[in-house]
Amino acid sequence: MKPPYQPIRCDLYDYLEIACLFGYRLQVELASGQTFEAKALTTRVQGGEEFLTLQNGEATREYRLDAITAITPLDSGARFGRVVLAP
């Protein structure tokens, strides 16, 4: 069973929206310790939980936002740097 969803702060959610709007390639850090690179596609809400959809090559995956600890845009000229979403 998954733990209850813990929403991220609204100001941090804005960075995810910007990443999706510009299709930034991100370095994503997960609470599990895993890191990977992927393109930000979109965010969505389902059943009170928020998700980020990422594309890595041909694969598209969704991650619950409280499972993501940080994102760093890899595109030159990105409008923000590394953002920590969860401690």
C-alpha positions in Angstrom: 0.0 0.0 0.0 1.3 3.5 -0.9 1.7 6.1 1.8 -0.8 9.0 1.7 0.0 11.6 -0.9 1.8 14.7 0.5 1.3 17.6 -1.9 4.2 19.9 -2.8 4.1 23.6 -2.2 2.3 25.7 -4.9 5.4 27.8 -5.7 7.4 24.6 -6.3 4.7 23.2 -8.6 5.2 26.3 -10.8 8.7 25.1 -11.7 7.2 21.8 -12.9 4.7 23.7 -15.1 7.5 25.8 -16.6 9.6 22.7 -17.3 6.6 21.1 -19.1 5.7 24.3 -21.0 9.3 24.6 -22.4 9.8 20.8 -22.7 12.9 20.9 -20.6 15.2 17.9 -20.3 15.6 17.4 -16.6 17.8 15.5 -14.2 15.3 14.0 -11.8 16.1 12.9 -8.3 13.7 10.5 -6.6 13.1 9.8 -2.9 14.4 6.2 -3.6 17.8 7.7 -4.4 17.4 7.0 -8.1 18.5 9.7 -10.6 17.8 9.9 -14.3 17.4 12.3 -17.2 14.0 12.7 -19.0 12.0 15.3 -20.9 9.2 17.0 -18.9 5.8 16.5 -20.7 2.9 17.4 -18.5 1.4 17.3 -15.0 -1.9 15.9 -14.0 -4.1 15.3 -11.0 -6.0 12.0 -10.4 -7.8 11.0 -7.2 -6.2 13.9 -5.2 -2.7 12.9 -6.2 -0.5 15.0 -8.5 1.8 13.4 -11.2 4.6 14.5 -13.5 4.8 12.8 -16.9 8.3 12.3 -18.2 9.7 10.9 -21.5 13.0 9.1 -21.7 13.6 7.8 -25.2 10.6 5.9 -26.3 9.4 5.3 -22.7 6.9 7.6 -21.0 6.3 7.3 -17.2 4.5 9.1 -14.5 5.8 9.9 -11.1 3.8 11.0 -8.1 5.2 14.4 -7.1 5.9 13.5 -3.5 8.3 10.8 -4.9 10.4 13.5 -6.6 13.0 15.1 -4.4 14.6 17.5 -6.9 14.7 18.5 -10.6 17.5 20.2 -12.5 17.0 21.5 -16.0 19.7 20.4 -18.4 18.8 22.9 -21.2 21.0 25.9 -21.7 19.1 29.1 -21.0 16.6 27.4 -18.7 14.6 29.8 -16.6 15.6 28.2 -13.3 18.3 26.0 -11.8 18.0 23.0 -9.4 14.8 23.0 -7.4 14.4 20.8 -4.3 10.8 19.6 -4.1 11.0 17.6 -0.9 13.6 17.4 1.9 
